[in-house]
Amino acid sequence: MKRPPSPVEAPVKLDSFALKGGLDLHSPQLSLKPGVARDAQNWDCSINGGYSRLDGYERYDGRPSPSTAVYGTLSATSLTSLAVGDAINGQTSGATGVVAYIDGLTVVYVKATGTFVVAENLREVAFVAGVITAVGILVTNQTTSATYRLAAYNILRADIAAVPGSGGVRGGFTYNGFDYAWRNNAGGTAAILHRAGASGWTAIALPYEVSFTAASGAEPVEGATITKGAVSAVVRRVMVRTGTFAAGTAAGRFITDLPTGGSFTAGAFTAGVTATCSGAQTQVVFLPGGRFAHDIGNAGKGVRVYGADGVNRGFEFDGTYLCPIATGNTVDAPLHVKAHKFHLFFSFVSSAQHSGIGQPYTWTIVSGAGELAVDQSITGFLAMRGTTDSAALAIFTNSSVSILYGKSAADWNLVGLDAGVGSKAYSARSLTESYIYDDLGIASLTAVTDYGNFASASLTQKLRLFVQQRRTLVTDSLVNKEKSQYRVYFSDGYGLHMTIVNGKFIGAMPIYFPNPVAVAWSGASANGTEISFFGSTDGFVYKMDAGTSFDGAAIDHWFELSFADQGSSRVSKRYRRAVFEMQGTGYAEFSAGYSLAYGDAQVLQGTVAASVTPVYWDNFTWDNFIWDGSAIAPAQIRLAGTAENISIRISGSSNLWPSTTINSVTLQYTPRRVLRN
């Protein structure tokens, strides 16, 4: 009798899709493309496509960054009493180092000087811990290598200090290749500006100010000496607030070094200037508690740093001298600042006031200074791109935007933008367009065809729940030009990174830092490389986009994709394999999970014969895979189970691995039958 033919199984099919679109919390599942994420943390939308695990951050004070550490290895006959952090030396070679890690009879060390040699005594100071048997041990295991590397990072990390003082970091900026940060002093009685350097944070010495009236003749140049009797001082800045030297009516202040010969007294100067001294010099002091905002621009004195903090007078800083600017307001404590078209703008509640053109220290009507009023408290300034022949200035409140056109008080034109948006304080930034964080989330302000107008466009409607929960928690924002991102941060440790390529919104994904961002800024290093920093509530400044960890702590990360149905939402499939196209700078490990049939607990989810990491939800089946840094070979996991759709989740928690980008997923599956229910 003839045997019946064996059933023929349907051929295996492939479904490939790119990872793009970022996080979408609100669109209906059936309308989502398969590469969109429906849950995510600590992944970015990459400028080149795909999702990239967030880079780390590390503490910073100007000394060598932890991630620059280079470790060496040696083995010895014994390592009696050696411990991590001990200084070691070779008795014969004179080589030195610091112990970063001890692995059996292997010593991992950093801060090496000289070269250790085999057969010499390995000493901790003068104590012999053992005899060296090998130098430069080959490490082939990726996890071991990463563990050694992290240990080396930790030694350098321990050298780096918080900004001296108390409380959180109050502000910061990068100027002329140097990095600066504000913090209240240890007693909480003053705010101090510090500069990062080879020995860590160093306080900027504050100058003195000497008030004068009835000045005439030649204005002293910076570096000149003024004298009254036996007292003299070197002038570092001449800050005329009213009048002119030419008319003999100039009044203001000299910013000076500490006078020699005692203190000035009221009366005429006897040399260096024709003017009347108002009295004794006073040292510049900044009261504590402000939140510093900065703008680097040209208000007529060259490119300098201008700042305001809502507690003290605004100021100018040229890298050496920190000079308060007196505007004449009864309460002279501006909150926001902008150098615009050679004017200096300060905000005083709902009043935008500006200096004379090219005269940032002069605030009189005759000099061209003026005032512009808006309907609410000002939350920031931003130079705008537009269709006018020169940039306009946006003046923001929480619920409105006004655009200032013109070049000076002679032709200013302040126009309210009827866009139904406003900007949270410190959230307005420019990238390809201007971006703000409004009550409804992130919006762009884009120049439209009609002359002198702007339109708004909300970009985060698909993340409404996330952004609205944090609309009162915005602490700061910045742009990262290299990654083409607008980034906004919140007091609860979360942030939102939005990627824009050639003006097109690519996607946004949330991040979480264990150290909350209190203030943030970006700039250029001495060699022109883009750098970003944030100051936290613990008093440390952290360098972003650096290292493999969150200042030594593990980066907890994941994303979960929408359910993919291969274009057939009512056809059951047998899933066999998921293949990931990846790229990165080195080896990395992840966990990959999958869920079938919308996570239906009644559907057999399949089993995977592999070690598993802790799961986020019970209805996920987990596998582990590694990425060896190859630019060609993809990573893959086996799948098991039959359902109408599948969702992939990538996760991990580690302080060892560099960022990796997952560009696309290819699913291998076999179609089965049409669902009946």
C-alpha positions as CSV (number, residue, x, y, z in Angstrom):
1,M,0.0,0.0,0.0
2,K,1.3,3.4,-1.0
3,R,2.3,5.7,1.9
4,P,0.5,9.1,2.0
5,P,2.7,12.1,1.1
6,S,4.3,14.0,3.9
7,P,2.8,17.5,4.5
8,V,4.8,20.2,3.0
9,E,5.4,23.2,5.3
10,A,5.2,26.7,3.9
11,P,8.5,28.3,3.0
12,V,10.3,30.5,5.5
13,K,9.7,34.2,4.8
14,L,11.6,37.3,5.8
15,D,10.3,40.6,7.1
16,S,12.9,43.4,7.5
17,F,12.2,46.8,8.9
18,A,14.3,49.7,10.0
19,L,14.2,51.0,13.6
20,K,12.9,54.6,13.3
21,G,10.3,56.9,14.6
22,G,11.4,57.0,18.3
23,L,8.9,56.5,21.1
24,D,5.1,56.6,20.5
25,L,2.9,56.3,23.6
26,H,-0.5,57.1,22.1
27,S,-1.0,56.0,18.5
28,P,-3.2,52.9,18.1
29,Q,-1.2,49.7,17.8
30,L,-2.4,48.8,14.4
31,S,-1.3,52.2,13.0
32,L,2.2,51.9,14.3
33,K,5.1,50.9,12.0
34,P,7.1,47.9,13.2
35,G,10.2,50.0,13.9
36,V,8.5,52.4,16.3
37,A,9.1,52.0,20.0
38,R,6.2,51.8,22.4
39,D,8.5,51.9,25.5
40,A,12.1,53.1,25.8
41,Q,14.7,54.5,28.1
42,N,18.3,55.5,27.5
43,W,18.3,55.0,23.7
44,D,18.5,57.7,21.1
45,C,17.3,58.0,17.5
46,S,20.6,58.0,15.6
47,I,21.3,60.7,13.0
48,N,22.3,57.9,10.6
49,G,19.2,55.7,11.3
50,G,18.4,53.1,13.9
51,Y,18.4,53.4,17.7
52,S,21.7,54.0,19.6
53,R,22.2,53.1,23.2
54,L,22.9,56.3,25.1
55,D,26.5,57.2,25.8
56,G,27.6,57.5,29.3
57,Y,28.7,60.5,31.4
58,E,31.5,61.1,33.8
59,R,32.6,63.6,36.4
60,Y,34.8,66.4,35.3
61,D,37.0,69.1,36.8
62,G,39.7,69.6,34.1
63,R,41.9,66.7,35.2
64,P,42.2,63.7,32.9
65,S,38.8,62.2,32.2
66,P,38.2,58.6,33.6
67,S,37.6,57.2,30.1
68,T,41.1,58.3,29.0
69,A,42.7,55.9,31.5
70,V,45.1,53.3,30.0
71,Y,45.8,50.3,32.1
72,G,48.8,47.9,32.2
73,T,49.0,44.4,33.6
74,L,51.7,42.4,35.4
75,S,51.7,39.1,37.4
76,A,53.8,38.3,40.4
77,T,54.7,35.4,42.7
78,S,52.5,36.8,45.4
79,L,50.6,40.0,46.1
80,T,50.9,40.2,49.9
81,S,48.8,43.1,51.3
82,L,48.3,44.9,48.0
83,A,45.0,46.7,47.6
84,V,43.2,48.8,45.0
85,G,44.5,52.3,45.2
86,D,48.0,51.4,46.5
87,A,51.0,53.0,44.8
88,I,53.4,50.4,43.5
89,N,56.9,50.5,42.1
90,G,59.5,48.2,40.6
91,Q,62.6,48.0,42.8
92,T,65.0,47.7,39.9
93,S,63.3,49.6,37.1
94,G,61.9,52.4,39.2
95,A,58.6,52.1,37.3
96,T,55.5,53.2,39.2
97,G,51.8,52.8,39.0
98,V,48.6,52.7,41.0
99,V,46.7,49.4,41.6
100,A,43.3,49.5,39.9
101,Y,42.3,45.8,40.1
102,I,43.7,42.5,41.5
103,D,42.7,39.4,39.6
104,G,44.4,36.4,41.4
105,L,48.1,37.0,40.8
106,T,47.5,39.6,38.1
107,V,47.8,43.3,38.9
108,V,46.0,45.9,36.8
109,Y,47.6,49.3,37.2
110,V,47.2,52.9,35.9
111,K,49.2,56.1,36.1
112,A,52.2,54.3,34.9
113,T,55.7,55.9,34.7
114,G,58.6,53.8,33.3
115,T,58.4,50.1,32.5
116,F,58.2,47.3,35.0
117,V,60.6,44.3,34.2
118,V,60.4,40.6,34.9
119,A,62.2,39.3,37.9
120,E,62.3,42.5,39.8
121,N,60.6,43.0,43.2
122,L,57.1,44.5,43.1
123,R,56.9,46.9,46.0
124,E,54.2,49.0,47.8
125,V,56.5,51.9,48.8
126,A,59.4,49.9,50.4
127,F,57.4,46.8,51.2
128,V,58.1,43.9,48.8
129,A,54.7,42.4,47.8
130,G,56.2,39.8,45.4
131,V,58.5,39.2,42.4
132,I,57.2,40.1,38.9
133,T,56.8,37.1,36.6
134,A,55.2,38.7,33.6
135,V,54.5,42.1,32.2
136,G,51.9,43.0,29.7
137,I,49.5,40.0,30.0
138,L,47.4,39.4,26.9
139,V,43.7,39.7,27.7
140,T,41.5,37.9,25.2
141,N,38.2,37.7,27.1
142,Q,36.1,40.8,26.3
143,T,34.4,40.9,29.7
144,T,37.7,40.6,31.6
145,S,39.1,43.4,29.4
146,A,36.1,45.6,30.0
147,T,36.3,44.9,33.8
148,Y,40.0,46.0,33.8
149,R,39.2,49.1,31.8
150,L,36.4,50.1,34.2
151,A,38.7,49.6,37.2
152,A,41.2,51.9,35.5
153,Y,38.5,54.5,34.9
154,N,37.5,54.3,38.6
155,I,41.0,55.3,39.8
156,L,40.9,58.4,37.7
157,R,37.3,59.0,38.7
158,A,38.3,59.1,42.4
159,D,40.7,62.0,41.6
160,I,38.0,64.3,40.2
161,A,36.3,66.6,42.7
162,A,33.0,68.4,42.9
163,V,33.0,72.2,42.4
164,P,34.0,73.5,45.9
165,G,31.2,74.8,48.0
166,S,27.7,73.7,49.0
167,G,24.5,72.8,47.3
168,G,24.1,72.0,43.7
169,V,25.8,73.6,40.7
170,R,24.2,76.9,39.9
171,G,25.3,77.4,36.3
172,G,28.2,76.9,33.9
173,F,29.6,77.7,30.5
174,T,32.5,77.0,28.1
175,Y,34.5,80.0,26.8
176,N,37.7,80.2,24.9
177,G,38.5,76.5,25.5
178,F,38.0,76.7,29.3
179,D,35.1,75.3,31.3
180,Y,33.5,77.2,34.2
181,A,30.9,76.5,36.9
182,W,29.1,78.4,39.6
183,R,28.4,77.0,43.1
184,N,27.6,78.6,46.5
185,N,30.5,78.7,48.8
186,A,30.8,76.2,51.8
187,G,29.0,78.6,54.1
188,G,26.3,79.4,51.6
189,T,27.1,83.1,51.9
190,A,28.2,83.8,48.3
191,A,28.2,82.4,44.8
192,I,31.7,81.6,43.4
193,L,32.7,81.1,39.8
194,H,35.3,78.3,39.2
195,R,37.5,77.3,36.3
196,A,38.4,73.7,35.5
197,G,42.1,73.0,35.0
198,A,44.9,70.5,35.5
199,S,44.6,70.7,39.3
200,G,40.8,70.7,39.4
201,W,38.4,73.6,40.1
202,T,40.0,77.0,40.9
203,A,38.0,80.0,42.1
204,I,38.1,83.1,39.9
205,A,39.5,86.0,41.8
206,L,37.0,88.8,42.0
207,P,38.1,92.4,41.3
208,Y,37.3,95.6,43.0
209,E,35.0,98.5,41.9
210,V,35.6,102.2,42.4
211,S,32.7,104.5,41.7
212,F,33.3,107.9,40.0
213,T,31.4,111.0,38.8
214,A,32.2,114.1,36.7
215,A,34.8,112.4,34.6
216,S,36.1,114.3,31.6
217,G,39.0,114.3,29.2
218,A,40.7,111.1,28.1
219,E,39.1,107.9,29.2
220,P,41.6,105.6,31.0
221,V,42.6,102.6,28.9
222,E,42.4,99.1,30.4
223,G,45.7,98.6,32.2
224,A,46.2,102.2,33.1
225,T,46.7,103.3,36.8
226,I,44.5,105.7,38.6
227,T,45.8,107.5,41.7
228,K,44.4,109.5,44.6
229,G,47.1,110.6,47.0
230,A,49.1,107.6,48.1
231,V,46.5,105.1,46.9
232,S,46.6,103.7,43.3
233,A,45.0,100.8,41.4
234,V,45.2,99.3,37.9
235,V,42.1,99.8,35.8
236,R,40.7,96.6,34.2
237,R,37.4,98.0,33.0
238,V,35.9,101.4,32.6
239,M,32.1,101.1,33.0
240,V,30.4,104.4,32.2
241,R,26.7,104.1,33.0
242,T,25.6,107.7,32.3
243,G,27.1,110.7,30.5
244,T,30.3,110.8,28.5
245,F,33.9,111.7,29.1
246,A,33.7,114.2,26.2
247,A,31.0,116.2,27.8
248,G,32.6,116.0,31.3
249,T,29.5,114.2,32.7
250,A,30.6,110.5,32.7
251,A,29.6,108.6,35.8
252,G,30.1,104.9,36.6
253,R,32.7,102.6,38.0
254,F,36.3,101.5,37.4
255,I,36.9,97.8,37.8
256,T,40.3,97.5,39.3
257,D,42.8,95.2,41.0
258,L,43.2,95.5,44.7
259,P,44.5,99.1,45.4
260,T,47.9,99.6,46.9
261,G,48.6,102.2,49.6
262,G,45.3,101.7,51.4
263,S,41.8,102.6,50.4
264,F,40.4,105.3,48.2
265,T,38.5,108.2,49.7
266,A,36.0,110.7,48.3
267,G,37.5,113.5,46.2
268,A,39.3,114.2,43.0
269,F,41.7,111.6,41.6
270,T,45.3,113.1,41.4
271,A,46.6,111.1,38.4
272,G,45.5,108.8,35.6
273,V,42.0,110.3,35.2
274,T,40.1,113.6,35.6
275,A,37.2,112.5,37.8
276,T,35.8,112.6,41.3
277,C,36.1,109.4,43.4
278,S,32.9,108.6,45.2
279,G,34.6,106.7,48.1
280,A,36.4,103.5,49.1
281,Q,36.7,100.6,46.7
282,T,34.5,97.6,47.3
283,Q,35.3,94.0,46.3
284,V,32.9,92.5,43.8
285,V,30.6,89.9,45.6
286,F,27.9,87.6,44.2
287,L,25.1,86.7,46.6
288,P,24.2,83.0,46.9
289,G,21.1,81.3,45.6
290,G,20.9,82.5,42.0
291,R,20.4,80.4,38.9
292,F,22.9,81.6,36.3
293,A,22.1,82.0,32.7
294,H,24.8,82.9,30.2
295,D,25.2,84.2,26.6
296,I,28.5,84.4,24.7
297,G,28.3,87.2,22.2
298,N,29.4,90.7,21.1
299,A,27.7,93.6,22.7
300,G,30.3,96.1,21.5
301,K,33.3,95.0,23.5
302,G,34.3,91.9,21.5
303,V,33.0,88.4,22.1
304,R,32.6,88.0,25.9
305,V,30.4,86.1,28.4
306,Y,27.4,87.9,29.7
307,G,25.3,86.5,32.6
308,A,22.4,87.0,34.9
309,D,21.0,85.0,37.8
310,G,17.9,86.8,39.3
311,V,19.8,87.7,42.5
312,N,22.7,89.8,41.5
313,R,23.6,92.5,39.0
314,G,24.2,91.1,35.5
315,F,27.8,90.8,34.5
316,E,30.5,90.6,31.9
317,F,33.4,88.1,31.9
318,D,36.4,88.1,29.6
319,G,38.1,85.0,31.0
320,T,39.9,87.0,33.7
321,Y,37.8,89.8,35.1
322,L,34.2,89.3,36.3
323,C,32.6,92.7,36.1
324,P,29.1,93.5,37.4
325,I,26.9,95.7,35.1
326,A,24.7,98.3,36.8
327,T,21.5,99.2,34.9
328,G,20.0,101.7,37.4
329,N,17.0,99.5,38.2
330,T,15.8,99.8,41.8
331,V,16.0,96.0,42.0
332,D,19.0,95.4,39.7
333,A,18.8,91.6,39.4
334,P,18.1,90.4,35.8
335,L,17.2,86.8,35.2
336,H,17.9,86.2,31.5
337,V,20.5,87.7,29.2
338,K,21.2,88.0,25.5
339,A,23.8,89.9,23.4
340,H,21.8,90.9,20.2
341,K,22.9,93.3,17.4
342,F,25.6,94.9,19.6
343,H,23.0,95.5,22.4
344,L,23.0,93.8,25.8
345,F,19.5,92.6,26.8
346,F,18.4,91.7,30.3
347,S,15.0,90.6,31.6
348,F,13.4,92.1,34.6
349,V,10.1,90.3,35.3
350,S,8.0,91.3,32.2
351,S,10.4,94.0,31.0
352,A,13.1,93.4,28.4
353,Q,15.7,96.2,28.8
354,H,18.7,96.8,26.6
355,S,21.9,98.8,26.7
356,G,23.0,101.4,24.2
357,I,24.3,100.0,20.9
358,G,27.9,98.9,21.4
359,Q,27.7,100.1,25.0
360,P,26.8,97.2,27.3
361,Y,27.6,99.3,30.4
362,T,25.4,102.3,29.4
363,W,21.7,102.2,30.1
364,T,20.4,105.7,29.3
365,I,17.9,106.7,26.7
366,V,20.3,109.2,25.1
367,S,22.8,106.4,24.5
368,G,20.2,104.3,22.7
369,A,19.1,102.1,25.7
370,G,15.4,101.2,26.0
371,E,12.7,99.0,27.4
372,L,10.2,96.6,25.8
373,A,7.3,95.3,27.8
374,V,5.5,91.9,27.4
375,D,2.4,90.6,29.2
376,Q,4.0,88.1,31.5
377,S,7.3,87.3,33.2
378,I,10.0,86.6,30.6
379,T,11.4,83.1,30.5
380,G,14.2,83.6,27.9
381,F,15.6,85.2,24.8
382,L,16.6,83.5,21.6
383,A,18.1,84.7,18.3
384,M,15.8,83.5,15.5
385,R,16.3,82.6,11.9
386,G,13.8,84.3,9.6
387,T,13.1,85.8,6.2
388,T,14.3,89.3,7.3
389,D,17.7,90.5,6.2
390,S,19.0,89.9,9.7
391,A,18.2,87.8,12.7
392,A,15.2,88.7,14.9
393,L,15.1,88.2,18.7
394,A,12.4,86.0,20.3
395,I,11.2,87.1,23.8
396,F,9.5,84.2,25.5
397,T,7.0,83.9,28.4
398,N,5.3,80.7,29.6
399,S,2.4,81.2,27.3
400,S,3.5,83.6,24.5
401,V,6.2,84.5,22.0
402,S,7.1,88.0,20.9
403,I,9.5,88.6,18.0
404,L,11.6,91.8,18.0
405,Y,12.6,93.0,14.5
406,G,14.9,95.9,13.7
407,K,18.5,96.9,14.4
408,S,18.2,99.5,17.3
409,A,15.8,101.6,19.3
410,A,15.3,103.7,16.2
411,D,13.4,101.0,14.4
412,W,12.5,98.2,16.9
413,N,9.2,96.5,16.0
414,L,8.0,94.0,18.7
415,V,5.4,91.6,17.2
416,G,3.4,89.1,19.2
417,L,3.4,85.7,17.6
418,D,-0.1,84.2,17.5
419,A,1.0,80.6,17.8
420,G,-0.6,79.5,21.0
421,V,2.8,78.5,22.5
422,G,5.2,79.7,25.1
423,S,8.6,78.5,26.4
424,K,9.6,77.1,29.8
425,A,12.6,78.9,31.3
426,Y,15.9,77.7,29.9
427,S,14.3,75.5,27.2
428,A,14.7,77.7,24.1
429,R,17.5,76.6,21.8
430,S,18.5,76.8,18.2
431,L,19.6,73.9,16.0
432,T,18.3,73.8,12.4
433,E,15.3,75.8,13.7
434,S,14.3,77.2,17.0
435,Y,13.0,74.8,19.6
436,I,11.1,75.4,22.9
437,Y,9.5,73.3,25.6
438,D,5.8,74.4,26.0
439,D,3.0,73.1,28.2
440,L,2.2,70.7,25.4
441,G,5.7,69.5,24.8
442,I,8.5,70.4,22.4
443,A,7.6,72.8,19.6
444,S,9.6,74.3,16.7
445,L,9.3,77.9,15.6
446,T,9.8,78.0,11.9
447,A,10.0,81.0,9.6
448,V,7.1,81.0,7.1
449,T,6.8,82.5,3.7
450,D,5.2,85.8,4.7
451,Y,7.7,88.4,5.6
452,G,8.5,88.6,9.3
453,N,6.3,85.8,10.6
454,F,6.9,82.5,12.4
455,A,4.7,79.5,12.8
456,S,4.8,76.8,15.5
457,A,4.7,73.1,15.1
458,S,4.3,70.6,18.0
459,L,6.7,67.7,17.7
460,T,5.9,65.5,20.7
461,Q,2.2,64.8,20.4
462,K,3.0,61.1,20.5
463,L,4.7,61.5,23.9
464,R,2.0,63.7,25.5
465,L,1.8,61.7,28.7
466,F,5.5,61.9,29.3
467,V,5.9,65.6,28.4
468,Q,2.8,66.9,30.3
469,Q,3.8,65.1,33.5
470,R,7.1,67.1,33.4
471,R,6.0,70.5,32.1
472,T,6.7,72.1,35.5
473,L,10.0,70.2,36.0
474,V,12.2,71.7,33.2
475,T,15.6,72.6,34.5
476,D,17.6,73.2,31.3
477,S,18.2,72.2,27.7
478,L,21.0,72.2,25.2
479,V,21.7,71.2,21.6
480,N,24.2,68.6,20.4
481,K,25.2,69.5,16.9
482,E,27.2,66.3,16.2
483,K,24.2,64.1,17.0
484,S,21.8,66.8,15.6
485,Q,19.8,66.7,18.9
486,Y,17.7,69.1,21.0
487,R,17.9,67.8,24.6
488,V,15.7,69.0,27.5
489,Y,16.1,67.9,31.1
490,F,13.9,67.7,34.2
491,S,14.4,67.8,38.0
492,D,13.2,64.2,38.4
493,G,16.3,62.9,36.6
494,Y,14.5,62.3,33.3
495,G,15.2,64.0,30.0
496,L,14.1,63.9,26.4
497,H,16.5,63.7,23.4
498,M,14.9,64.7,20.1
499,T,16.8,64.1,16.8
500,I,16.4,66.4,13.9
501,V,18.1,65.8,10.5
502,N,18.1,68.6,7.9
503,G,15.1,70.2,9.7
504,K,13.1,67.0,9.7
505,F,11.9,65.5,13.0
506,I,13.3,61.9,13.3
507,G,12.1,61.0,16.7
508,A,12.4,61.5,20.4
509,M,13.2,59.1,23.2
510,P,13.4,59.6,27.0
511,I,16.5,59.2,29.1
512,Y,17.1,58.8,32.8
513,F,20.2,60.0,34.7
514,P,20.8,58.9,38.3
515,N,22.3,62.3,38.8
516,P,19.6,64.9,37.9
517,V,20.5,67.7,35.5
518,A,20.3,71.0,37.4
519,V,22.0,73.1,34.7
520,A,23.5,72.1,31.3
521,W,25.6,73.7,28.6
522,S,27.5,72.9,25.5
523,G,30.5,74.5,23.8
524,A,33.8,73.8,22.1
525,S,37.0,72.4,23.6
526,A,40.4,74.0,23.0
527,N,40.8,71.8,19.9
528,G,37.4,72.7,18.6
529,T,35.6,69.5,19.5
530,E,32.0,69.8,20.6
531,I,31.5,69.1,24.3
532,S,28.4,69.1,26.6
533,F,28.3,69.3,30.4
534,F,25.7,69.3,33.1
535,G,25.9,70.3,36.7
536,S,23.9,68.3,39.2
537,T,22.4,68.7,42.7
538,D,25.5,66.9,44.3
539,G,27.8,69.7,43.2
540,F,29.6,67.7,40.5
541,V,30.0,68.7,36.9
542,Y,29.6,65.8,34.5
543,K,30.8,65.5,30.9
544,M,28.1,64.0,28.6
545,D,28.6,61.6,25.8
546,A,31.7,60.0,27.5
547,G,32.6,56.6,28.9
548,T,30.6,53.4,29.3
549,S,28.7,54.2,32.5
550,F,26.8,56.9,34.4
551,D,29.8,58.0,36.4
552,G,30.6,54.4,37.3
553,A,27.0,53.3,37.7
554,A,25.3,50.9,35.3
555,I,23.3,52.3,32.4
556,D,19.9,50.7,32.6
557,H,18.4,50.7,29.1
558,W,15.7,49.2,27.0
559,F,13.4,49.7,24.1
560,E,10.3,47.7,23.1
561,L,9.1,47.8,19.5
562,S,5.5,47.9,18.4
563,F,3.9,44.5,17.4
564,A,4.9,43.6,13.9
565,D,2.4,41.5,11.9
566,Q,4.3,41.2,8.6
567,G,1.4,43.0,6.8
568,S,-1.1,40.3,7.8
569,S,-2.8,41.1,11.1
570,R,-5.1,38.1,11.0
571,V,-2.6,35.4,9.8
572,S,-0.9,33.2,12.3
573,K,2.9,32.8,11.9
574,R,5.5,30.5,13.3
575,Y,8.4,32.7,14.3
576,R,11.9,31.3,14.0
577,R,14.6,33.8,14.2
578,A,15.3,37.6,14.7
579,V,18.4,39.0,13.1
580,F,19.7,42.4,14.1
581,E,21.8,44.7,11.9
582,M,24.2,46.6,14.2
583,Q,27.1,48.9,14.3
584,G,29.3,50.2,17.1
585,T,32.8,50.8,18.3
586,G,33.3,47.6,20.2
587,Y,32.0,44.5,21.9
588,A,28.7,44.7,23.8
589,E,26.2,42.4,25.4
590,F,22.4,42.7,25.4
591,S,19.3,40.8,26.3
592,A,16.7,40.4,23.7
593,G,13.1,39.4,24.5
594,Y,10.0,38.9,22.5
595,S,6.3,38.8,23.1
596,L,3.6,37.2,20.9
597,A,0.0,38.1,20.2
598,Y,-0.1,41.4,22.1
599,G,1.4,39.6,25.1
600,D,-1.6,37.4,25.5
601,A,-0.9,35.1,28.5
602,Q,-3.0,32.4,26.9
603,V,-0.7,32.1,23.9
604,L,2.3,29.8,24.3
605,Q,5.2,32.3,24.2
606,G,7.9,29.8,23.4
607,T,11.1,28.9,25.3
608,V,14.7,29.8,24.6
609,A,17.6,27.5,25.6
610,A,19.9,30.2,26.9
611,S,20.8,32.0,30.1
612,V,18.3,34.7,31.0
613,T,18.5,38.1,32.7
614,P,15.7,39.5,34.9
615,V,12.6,40.3,32.9
616,Y,10.5,43.4,32.9
617,W,7.2,41.6,32.2
618,D,6.3,37.9,32.8
619,N,5.0,37.5,29.2
620,F,8.4,38.1,27.6
621,T,10.7,35.3,26.6
622,W,14.4,36.3,26.9
623,D,17.6,35.4,25.2
624,N,21.1,37.0,25.4
625,F,23.3,37.9,22.5
626,I,26.6,39.7,22.0
627,W,27.9,42.1,19.5
628,D,31.6,41.6,18.8
629,G,32.1,45.0,17.2
630,S,32.2,43.7,13.6
631,A,30.8,46.0,11.0
632,I,29.5,43.0,8.9
633,A,28.2,40.1,10.8
634,P,24.7,40.6,12.3
635,A,23.6,39.4,15.7
636,Q,20.6,37.0,16.0
637,I,18.4,35.1,18.4
638,R,16.2,32.1,18.0
639,L,12.4,32.6,18.3
640,A,9.8,30.0,19.2
641,G,6.0,30.3,19.2
642,T,3.1,30.9,16.9
643,A,0.9,34.0,16.8
644,E,-0.4,36.8,14.6
645,N,2.3,39.3,15.6
646,I,5.5,39.8,17.6
647,S,7.1,42.5,19.6
648,I,10.9,42.7,20.2
649,R,12.4,44.2,23.3
650,I,16.2,45.0,23.8
651,S,17.5,45.7,27.3
652,G,20.6,45.7,29.4
653,S,22.2,47.0,32.5
654,S,25.9,47.5,32.5
655,N,28.8,49.9,33.1
656,L,31.2,48.0,30.8
657,W,30.0,48.4,27.2
658,P,30.2,51.3,24.7
659,S,27.3,52.6,22.8
660,T,25.9,50.4,20.0
661,T,23.4,51.2,17.3
662,I,20.8,48.7,16.1
663,N,19.7,49.7,12.6
664,S,17.1,47.1,11.6
665,V,15.5,43.8,12.5
666,T,14.8,40.9,10.1
667,L,12.3,38.3,11.2
668,Q,12.3,34.8,9.8
669,Y,8.8,33.2,10.0
670,T,6.5,30.7,8.4
671,P,2.9,31.7,7.6
672,R,0.3,29.4,9.1
673,R,-3.5,29.8,9.0
674,V,-6.0,32.7,9.2
675,L,-7.2,33.3,12.7
676,R,-10.8,32.2,13.2
677,N,-11.8,34.2,16.2
